[in-house]
């Protein structure tokens, strides 16, 4: 059987950890499997390369940044291959160019268009392990690209989808929890979670999986398994539907997404296309606008939304170019606290319980958004962890 495994940067951060991963893969080979391994750069390699580039230039060309950053994974895949061969396991490493992992031309945030699975399958005929550089791809014109945040997870899921097999994601976290255990120490580890719940949690700040990889897994129905590379403790399966014997919880999890700001555009004219231009401009810059609120007063529109604080300068420059006369108010810092659960669809009263918790703790949200399976509020940073703990109690997210 073929299986795809992905090991994050913390799992291959130094020689001892690379040897640990090699031994884990060896054990899997001895069980009769063939393994395709996707590997991230070692430890803080990517961050160090970014800092090095920015010590030379405040705005290095995106193409050259991708040329630089793709070297990180090339180091880790080669070292892992050397370690496996030393253990007597026939392994071979490949970068994106060698496997023809085709992407769009969007440097630093490219998207995968296709992967040459025939090349992988051919190499598996001669080797027990094929090791693939995560996070990177190549354009039609031959330029190297990177996939942005969570890129190695995305590579792993894409390879698993092409091969029609399961994907195992190994990191320094031993599964997906209902809440961050550092804030809620008795948070439950989930044995199973649906794609929909995992997608919402990952997009709302949960760190185990990146939302792009979950989105891809859901699209191609790739079963994901998340576990630690440092223990043999059972992890979490991400699946299309929960097993029939498992009761669907009303709320699956709760998260905090930190360092948000609230931006308000006041007195926008109601009749022209200014709002459309604002959203279109920010969309073209790949800025994810969240928690939108809009109301009309005396013929004018007041528009508020939340974004990550590190996007403020880009937004300021964009709005200035659209219309320097727009009245803009920046407020923050805030945190976004959310609850998520597919079970909310069939359980009335969740919003009432949520706002009861807010009221009991004297928390007044700046913004609120809801969907069938999510409620999010923007609150002051000094109240966010308290709110998360209280929500964990209210919805039985702790053990």
Buried (B, 14 or more C-beta within 10 A) or exposed (E): EBBBBBBBBBBBBEEEBBBBBBBBBBEBBEEEBBBBBBBBBBBBBBEEBBEEBEEEEEEBEBBEBBBBBBBBBBBBBBBBBEBBBEEEBEBBBBBBBBBBBBBBEBBBBBBBEEBBBEBBBEBBEEBBBBBBBBBBBBBEEEBBBBBBEBBBBBBBBBBBBBBEBBBBBBBEBBBBBBBBBEBBEEBBBBBBBBBBBBBBBBBBBBEBBBBBBBBBBBEEEBBBBBBBBBEEEEBBBBBEEBEEEEEBBBBBBBBBBBEBBBBBBBEBEEEEEBBEBBBEBBEEEEBEBBBEBEEEEEEEBBBBBBBBBEBBEBBEEBBEEBBEEBEEEEBBEBBBBBBBBBBBBEEEEBEEBBBEBBEEBEBEBBBBBBEEBBBBBBBBBEBBBBBBBBBBEBBEBBE
